[in-house]
Amino acid sequence: SSGINAEYGDETEADVIERLGLPSLPDFFAGHRFFIHSDSFKDAENLRQMKRYLVAYGGKVFEHMCPEVTFIVTKSEGWLSEFKQALLVNPKIRFLKSSWVEKSSEECAAVSKTKYYIEQ
């Protein structure tokens, strides 16, 4: 098999990072559970980059909408009728413009979500 464990035995990824002296990334998305509204991303590379930001900074990304999801990240600038389906799964879910993730990544800190929420 491939991956870190094949090369380094019982070391975890964190052990390897520490041993190599690599700086750890801040985890300002920790505790956030995301679903990416992939239909709103026209570019596969942009979608991949969005997922990379969310995971790298401690967020959890779900492949499917489920009750654990707390935020849907979208390229849309406004409310879409399909968002109603997500509210049926989790009535407390919030919809965030992808620009919040980009801005937070630039600032290396979670910026205020207030102006990035999409309301019905």
MARSE-229052 format. One record per residue (C-alpha): residue number from 1; x, y, z; residue in one letter. Coordinates in steps of 0.2 Angstrom, whole numbers, plus 2048, in hexadecimal, padded with zeros to 3 digits. Layout:
BEGIN
{NUM,{X,Y,Z},"A"}
...
This chain:
BEGIN
{1,{800,800,800},"S"}
{2,{805,812,7FE},"S"}
{3,{805,821,80A},"G"}
{4,{80E,826,819},"I"}
{5,{80C,816,823},"N"}
{6,{813,80C,816},"A"}
{7,{823,816,816},"E"}
{8,{824,81B,828},"Y"}
{9,{81D,80C,831},"G"}
{10,{813,811,840},"D"}
{11,{816,823,83F},"E"}
{12,{806,82E,83D},"T"}
{13,{806,83C,831},"E"}
{14,{808,848,840},"A"}
{15,{818,83E,845},"D"}
{16,{81F,840,834},"V"}
{17,{81C,853,833},"I"}
{18,{824,855,844},"E"}
{19,{833,84A,840},"R"}
{20,{836,854,830},"L"}
{21,{834,864,839},"G"}
{22,{826,86A,82E},"L"}
{23,{81B,878,835},"P"}
{24,{809,873,839},"S"}
{25,{7FB,87C,831},"L"}
{26,{7EF,886,83C},"P"}
{27,{7DE,87D,83F},"D"}
{28,{7D2,88C,83E},"F"}
{29,{7C5,881,835},"F"}
{30,{7C5,874,843},"A"}
{31,{7B4,870,849},"G"}
{32,{7AC,875,839},"H"}
{33,{7A4,868,82E},"R"}
{34,{7A2,86C,81C},"F"}
{35,{799,866,80D},"F"}
{36,{79F,86E,7FC},"I"}
{37,{791,873,7F0},"H"}
{38,{79B,86C,7E2},"S"}
{39,{78E,870,7D5},"D"}
{40,{792,883,7D7},"S"}
{41,{7A5,880,7D3},"F"}
{42,{7A8,881,7C1},"K"}
{43,{7BA,87C,7C2},"D"}
{44,{7C0,86B,7C9},"A"}
{45,{7D0,873,7CE},"E"}
{46,{7C7,881,7D8},"N"}
{47,{7BD,873,7E1},"L"}
{48,{7CC,869,7E5},"R"}
{49,{7D5,879,7EC},"Q"}
{50,{7C5,87D,7F7},"M"}
{51,{7C5,86B,7FE},"K"}
{52,{7D8,86D,801},"R"}
{53,{7D6,87D,80B},"Y"}
{54,{7C8,876,816},"L"}
{55,{7D1,866,81A},"V"}
{56,{7E3,86E,81C},"A"}
{57,{7DC,87A,829},"Y"}
{58,{7D3,86D,834},"G"}
{59,{7C2,86C,82C},"G"}
{60,{7B8,85C,828},"K"}
{61,{7B1,85B,817},"V"}
{62,{7A3,84F,814},"F"}
{63,{7A0,847,802},"E"}
{64,{78D,847,805},"H"}
{65,{781,852,80E},"M"}
{66,{77D,84B,81F},"C"}
{67,{777,852,830},"P"}
{68,{789,854,836},"E"}
{69,{78C,861,829},"V"}
{70,{78C,873,831},"T"}
{71,{791,87D,821},"F"}
{72,{78E,87C,80F},"I"}
{73,{79C,885,805},"V"}
{74,{796,88B,7F4},"T"}
{75,{79C,896,7E6},"K"}
{76,{78A,89D,7E4},"S"}
{77,{788,8AF,7EA},"E"}
{78,{776,8AD,7EE},"G"}
{79,{769,8A0,7F4},"W"}
{80,{765,891,7E9},"L"}
{81,{755,888,7EA},"S"}
{82,{75F,877,7EC},"E"}
{83,{765,87E,7FD},"F"}
{84,{754,87A,804},"K"}
{85,{758,867,803},"Q"}
{86,{767,86A,80E},"A"}
{87,{75C,872,81B},"L"}
{88,{751,863,81C},"L"}
{89,{761,859,821},"V"}
{90,{767,866,82D},"N"}
{91,{75C,875,831},"P"}
{92,{76A,87E,83A},"K"}
{93,{776,87D,82B},"I"}
{94,{77E,88D,825},"R"}
{95,{783,891,813},"F"}
{96,{794,899,810},"L"}
{97,{79B,8A2,801},"K"}
{98,{7AB,899,7FC},"S"}
{99,{7B4,8AA,7FD},"S"}
{100,{7B3,8A8,810},"W"}
{101,{7BF,899,80E},"V"}
{102,{7CA,8A2,802},"E"}
{103,{7CB,8B1,80E},"K"}
{104,{7CE,8A7,81D},"S"}
{105,{7DC,89D,815},"S"}
{106,{7E4,8AE,80F},"E"}
{107,{7E3,8B5,821},"E"}
{108,{7E8,8A4,829},"C"}
{109,{7D9,8A6,835},"A"}
{110,{7C7,8A3,834},"A"}
{111,{7C0,8B5,82F},"V"}
{112,{7AF,8BA,835},"S"}
{113,{7A1,8B0,82B},"K"}
{114,{794,8BE,82C},"T"}
{115,{796,8C6,81B},"K"}
{116,{799,8B5,813},"Y"}
{117,{788,8AC,818},"Y"}
{118,{77B,8A9,80B},"I"}
{119,{76A,8AB,812},"E"}
{120,{759,8A5,80B},"Q"}
